[in-house]
Amino acid sequence: MSLYSYLAEDKKYFIDKTPRYTLIAEEIRKTFPEAKVIILWRHPLAIAASISNTFFKSKWHFDDFLIDFETGWDRLHTFAEKHAPSICSIRYEDLLSAPTVEVAKLNDFLDLPKENQLSDTLLPEIGGRLGDPKRHSKKNLIDTSGVDTWKQSYSNWYRKRWARQFYTPKRSDHLSKLGYDAPDVITPSLIPAQLFSGIKDWRYHRKKARKGLRLTQQIFQQEHISPYGVSQE
């Protein structure tokens, strides 16, 4: 509270946001029971495509993010259902397609003045090492052109298979409630789509996975950690 109060200065609200808070949403609410909780949803397959295009030069490798796509997503859904009456949920897609409507919804939730309408541009860059490096490359204007362009990333059999695996029976139900049904673009075909492109993605993933395993082994050796978690000195 001391840290947040200092950062907020004399403002009514201080916003703290990061995707990995999906893992500890329940703990955050227990720590700050008076806080206004807002959940910003986005189609998970769009998130995967964005990560690939933004951070990995359009290559397909998500081992470092599996906890977000699986555990994080499932925990956030459970949290959202449990606390539905007291939280505000909005979708990224709706925020882009109808920003005035969604911002008005947030204004009501936060008890902000009606005149606090959306301006023509977003807030200026506030710095920081994390986040999307392409986020502020378009003069801060709201860009609605990319709402569905993520589907183009699912161009070969390997990526389509990866996407279908995310839609477990249980997860498919709450994805459907959010309007995130499995898109036709990931439907399997008799002839694997873009065979060689898919093989290239598969080989790249295998290469990165082996490299990650070797790095983990090196860290264990450097820290003198045995397989049983006991230091060997």
Buried (B, 14 or more C-beta within 10 A) or exposed (E): EEEEEEEEEEEEEEEEEEBEBBBBBBEBBEEEEEBBBBBEBBBBBBBBBBBBBBBEEEEBBBEEBEEBBBEBBBBBBEBBEEBEEEBBBBBBBBBBEEBEEBBBBBBEBEEBEEEEEBEEEBEEEEEEEEBEEEEEEEEBEEEEEEBEEBBEBBBBBBBBBBBBEBBEEEBBEBBEEBEBEBBEBBEEEEEBBBEEBBBBBBEBBEEBEEEEEEEEEEEEEEEEEEEEEEEEE
